[in-house]
Amino acid sequence: FTGVNQGRSAMQTLIIGALASSAAFGLAHLFS
C-alpha cells in the first residue's frame, strides 16, 4: 500500500503543479 500511496501523492503533486503553472501563465497573459 505504501508504494501505491506514494505514486498517488506524486501524481497529485504533478497535477497541482501543472494547474498552478497554467493559472500563473493565464494571469500573466491577462496582466501583460
PDB file of N, CA, C and O in Angstrom:
ATOM      1  N   PHE A   1       0.820  -1.218   0.000  1.00  0.00           N
ATOM      2  CA  PHE A   1       0.000   0.000   0.000  1.00  0.00           C
ATOM      3  C   PHE A   1       0.855   1.270   0.000  1.00  0.00           C
ATOM      4  O   PHE A   1       0.449   2.312  -0.514  1.00  0.00           O
ATOM      5  N   THR A   2       2.054   1.155   0.592  1.00  0.00           N
ATOM      6  CA  THR A   2       2.904   2.339   0.694  1.00  0.00           C
ATOM      7  C   THR A   2       3.289   2.841  -0.699  1.00  0.00           C
ATOM      8  O   THR A   2       3.225   4.041  -0.967  1.00  0.00           O
ATOM      9  N   GLY A   3       3.688   1.922  -1.587  1.00  0.00           N
ATOM     10  CA  GLY A   3       4.095   2.316  -2.933  1.00  0.00           C
ATOM     11  C   GLY A   3       2.944   2.953  -3.697  1.00  0.00           C
ATOM     12  O   GLY A   3       3.134   3.942  -4.405  1.00  0.00           O
ATOM     13  N   VAL A   4       1.746   2.385  -3.552  1.00  0.00           N
ATOM     14  CA  VAL A   4       0.577   2.926  -4.249  1.00  0.00           C
ATOM     15  C   VAL A   4       0.278   4.332  -3.748  1.00  0.00           C
ATOM     16  O   VAL A   4       0.004   5.235  -4.538  1.00  0.00           O
ATOM     17  N   ASN A   5       0.333   4.514  -2.425  1.00  0.00           N
ATOM     18  CA  ASN A   5       0.051   5.830  -1.852  1.00  0.00           C
ATOM     19  C   ASN A   5       1.089   6.840  -2.322  1.00  0.00           C
ATOM     20  O   ASN A   5       0.759   7.988  -2.620  1.00  0.00           O
ATOM     21  N   GLN A   6       2.350   6.404  -2.386  1.00  0.00           N
ATOM     22  CA  GLN A   6       3.412   7.310  -2.821  1.00  0.00           C
ATOM     23  C   GLN A   6       3.175   7.751  -4.265  1.00  0.00           C
ATOM     24  O   GLN A   6       3.316   8.931  -4.587  1.00  0.00           O
ATOM     25  N   GLY A   7       2.822   6.824  -5.115  1.00  0.00           N
ATOM     26  CA  GLY A   7       2.558   7.157  -6.510  1.00  0.00           C
ATOM     27  C   GLY A   7       1.379   8.103  -6.642  1.00  0.00           C
ATOM     28  O   GLY A   7       1.390   9.015  -7.469  1.00  0.00           O
ATOM     29  N   ARG A   8       0.351   7.877  -5.813  1.00  0.00           N
ATOM     30  CA  ARG A   8      -0.822   8.747  -5.870  1.00  0.00           C
ATOM     31  C   ARG A   8      -0.469  10.160  -5.455  1.00  0.00           C
ATOM     32  O   ARG A   8      -0.872  11.119  -6.113  1.00  0.00           O
ATOM     33  N   SER A   9       0.281  10.302  -4.369  1.00  0.00           N
ATOM     34  CA  SER A   9       0.651  11.646  -3.907  1.00  0.00           C
ATOM     35  C   SER A   9       1.557  12.319  -4.930  1.00  0.00           C
ATOM     36  O   SER A   9       1.491  13.535  -5.109  1.00  0.00           O
ATOM     37  N   ALA A  10       2.398  11.545  -5.600  1.00  0.00           N
ATOM     38  CA  ALA A  10       3.272  12.114  -6.625  1.00  0.00           C
ATOM     39  C   ALA A  10       2.427  12.635  -7.788  1.00  0.00           C
ATOM     40  O   ALA A  10       2.698  13.712  -8.320  1.00  0.00           O
ATOM     41  N   MET A  11       1.405  11.874  -8.182  1.00  0.00           N
ATOM     42  CA  MET A  11       0.524  12.313  -9.262  1.00  0.00           C
ATOM     43  C   MET A  11      -0.232  13.575  -8.868  1.00  0.00           C
ATOM     44  O   MET A  11      -0.383  14.495  -9.672  1.00  0.00           O
ATOM     45  N   GLN A  12      -0.709  13.611  -7.619  1.00  0.00           N
ATOM     46  CA  GLN A  12      -1.434  14.796  -7.151  1.00  0.00           C
ATOM     47  C   GLN A  12      -0.525  16.010  -7.179  1.00  0.00           C
ATOM     48  O   GLN A  12      -0.950  17.100  -7.561  1.00  0.00           O
ATOM     49  N   THR A  13       0.743  15.822  -6.771  1.00  0.00           N
ATOM     50  CA  THR A  13       1.693  16.938  -6.773  1.00  0.00           C
ATOM     51  C   THR A  13       1.913  17.436  -8.200  1.00  0.00           C
ATOM     52  O   THR A  13       1.966  18.641  -8.445  1.00  0.00           O
ATOM     53  N   LEU A  14       2.041  16.490  -9.147  1.00  0.00           N
ATOM     54  CA  LEU A  14       2.234  16.873 -10.546  1.00  0.00           C
ATOM     55  C   LEU A  14       1.030  17.647 -11.070  1.00  0.00           C
ATOM     56  O   LEU A  14       1.181  18.673 -11.732  1.00  0.00           O
ATOM     57  N   ILE A  15      -0.169  17.145 -10.768  1.00  0.00           N
ATOM     58  CA  ILE A  15      -1.390  17.794 -11.263  1.00  0.00           C
ATOM     59  C   ILE A  15      -1.543  19.185 -10.665  1.00  0.00           C
ATOM     60  O   ILE A  15      -1.884  20.136 -11.367  1.00  0.00           O
ATOM     61  N   ILE A  16      -1.289  19.299  -9.356  1.00  0.00           N
ATOM     62  CA  ILE A  16      -1.413  20.604  -8.693  1.00  0.00           C
ATOM     63  C   ILE A  16      -0.385  21.574  -9.259  1.00  0.00           C
ATOM     64  O   ILE A  16      -0.689  22.748  -9.474  1.00  0.00           O
ATOM     65  N   GLY A  17       0.834  21.090  -9.502  1.00  0.00           N
ATOM     66  CA  GLY A  17       1.872  21.944 -10.074  1.00  0.00           C
ATOM     67  C   GLY A  17       1.495  22.417 -11.469  1.00  0.00           C
ATOM     68  O   GLY A  17       1.722  23.574 -11.823  1.00  0.00           O
ATOM     69  N   ALA A  18       0.919  21.516 -12.259  1.00  0.00           N
ATOM     70  CA  ALA A  18       0.512  21.885 -13.616  1.00  0.00           C
ATOM     71  C   ALA A  18      -0.610  22.919 -13.577  1.00  0.00           C
ATOM     72  O   ALA A  18      -0.607  23.880 -14.346  1.00  0.00           O
ATOM     73  N   LEU A  19      -1.570  22.712 -12.674  1.00  0.00           N
ATOM     74  CA  LEU A  19      -2.675  23.667 -12.548  1.00  0.00           C
ATOM     75  C   LEU A  19      -2.164  25.025 -12.105  1.00  0.00           C
ATOM     76  O   LEU A  19      -2.590  26.053 -12.632  1.00  0.00           O
ATOM     77  N   ALA A  20      -1.257  25.037 -11.143  1.00  0.00           N
ATOM     78  CA  ALA A  20      -0.729  26.301 -10.627  1.00  0.00           C
ATOM     79  C   ALA A  20       0.047  27.038 -11.715  1.00  0.00           C
ATOM     80  O   ALA A  20      -0.093  28.252 -11.868  1.00  0.00           O
ATOM     81  N   SER A  21       0.867  26.303 -12.474  1.00  0.00           N
ATOM     82  CA  SER A  21       1.667  26.958 -13.514  1.00  0.00           C
ATOM     83  C   SER A  21       0.769  27.480 -14.639  1.00  0.00           C
ATOM     84  O   SER A  21       1.014  28.559 -15.178  1.00  0.00           O
ATOM     85  N   SER A  22      -0.257  26.726 -14.989  1.00  0.00           N
ATOM     86  CA  SER A  22      -1.163  27.196 -16.043  1.00  0.00           C
ATOM     87  C   SER A  22      -1.965  28.401 -15.563  1.00  0.00           C
ATOM     88  O   SER A  22      -2.235  29.314 -16.343  1.00  0.00           O
ATOM     89  N   ALA A  23      -2.345  28.413 -14.295  1.00  0.00           N
ATOM     90  CA  ALA A  23      -3.070  29.563 -13.745  1.00  0.00           C
ATOM     91  C   ALA A  23      -2.170  30.792 -13.742  1.00  0.00           C
ATOM     92  O   ALA A  23      -2.613  31.886 -14.093  1.00  0.00           O
ATOM     93  N   ALA A  24      -0.915  30.622 -13.351  1.00  0.00           N
ATOM     94  CA  ALA A  24       0.031  31.740 -13.338  1.00  0.00           C
ATOM     95  C   ALA A  24       0.270  32.232 -14.764  1.00  0.00           C
ATOM     96  O   ALA A  24       0.379  33.434 -15.004  1.00  0.00           O
ATOM     97  N   PHE A  25       0.350  31.291 -15.707  1.00  0.00           N
ATOM     98  CA  PHE A  25       0.542  31.656 -17.110  1.00  0.00           C
ATOM     99  C   PHE A  25      -0.638  32.480 -17.616  1.00  0.00           C
ATOM    100  O   PHE A  25      -0.450  33.487 -18.299  1.00  0.00           O
ATOM    101  N   GLY A  26      -1.851  32.052 -17.280  1.00  0.00           N
ATOM    102  CA  GLY A  26      -3.040  32.777 -17.701  1.00  0.00           C
ATOM    103  C   GLY A  26      -3.095  34.163 -17.081  1.00  0.00           C
ATOM    104  O   GLY A  26      -3.446  35.132 -17.754  1.00  0.00           O
ATOM    105  N   LEU A  27      -2.748  34.265 -15.795  1.00  0.00           N
ATOM    106  CA  LEU A  27      -2.752  35.568 -15.130  1.00  0.00           C
ATOM    107  C   LEU A  27      -1.721  36.489 -15.759  1.00  0.00           C
ATOM    108  O   LEU A  27      -1.986  37.675 -15.956  1.00  0.00           O
ATOM    109  N   ALA A  28      -0.552  35.955 -16.074  1.00  0.00           N
ATOM    110  CA  ALA A  28       0.499  36.768 -16.689  1.00  0.00           C
ATOM    111  C   ALA A  28       0.018  37.307 -18.038  1.00  0.00           C
ATOM    112  O   ALA A  28       0.301  38.452 -18.390  1.00  0.00           O
ATOM    113  N   HIS A  29      -0.713  36.473 -18.793  1.00  0.00           N
ATOM    114  CA  HIS A  29      -1.233  36.924 -20.081  1.00  0.00           C
ATOM    115  C   HIS A  29      -2.306  37.988 -19.898  1.00  0.00           C
ATOM    116  O   HIS A  29      -2.407  38.921 -20.695  1.00  0.00           O
ATOM    117  N   LEU A  30      -3.107  37.845 -18.846  1.00  0.00           N
ATOM    118  CA  LEU A  30      -4.165  38.829 -18.613  1.00  0.00           C
ATOM    119  C   LEU A  30      -3.582  40.187 -18.271  1.00  0.00           C
ATOM    120  O   LEU A  30      -4.091  41.216 -18.715  1.00  0.00           O
ATOM    121  N   PHE A  31      -2.507  40.193 -17.475  1.00  0.00           N
ATOM    122  CA  PHE A  31      -1.972  41.456 -16.969  1.00  0.00           C
ATOM    123  C   PHE A  31      -0.864  42.033 -17.838  1.00  0.00           C
ATOM    124  O   PHE A  31      -0.373  43.130 -17.571  1.00  0.00           O
ATOM    125  N   SER A  32      -0.467  41.304 -18.876  1.00  0.00           N
ATOM    126  CA  SER A  32       0.624  41.826 -19.707  1.00  0.00           C
ATOM    127  C   SER A  32       0.122  42.926 -20.647  1.00  0.00           C
ATOM    128  O   SER A  32       0.902  43.481 -21.421  1.00  0.00           O
TER     129      SER A  32
END
